[in-house]
Amino acid sequence: METKNNSGAIFKNNKTKETQPDYRGTVKVNDKEMEISLWFKESAKGVKYFSASFQEPFVKLTTIQPNVNIVDDDLPF
């Protein structure tokens, strides 16, 4: 699904830890894809609100073993 610019979608998160966000999703702002996390909170005065965090999408780095085969007969060893 392609996200239109300046829009997004947020879904309820199936939390396994209390510190994880209550809701997560992706948004696209000014043509930049971002992940959003929301926590449902309540202030000391009892006002309910969302606390939000934005981050760049997670990209799992993979290590690729280079396939280097150097053959040089001029090496002194």
PyMOL commands that set and color helices and strands:
alter all, ss='L'
color gray80, all
select strands_A, chain A and resi 7-12+23-29+32-42+48-55
alter strands_A, ss='S'
color yellow, strands_A
deselect
rebuild
show_as cartoon
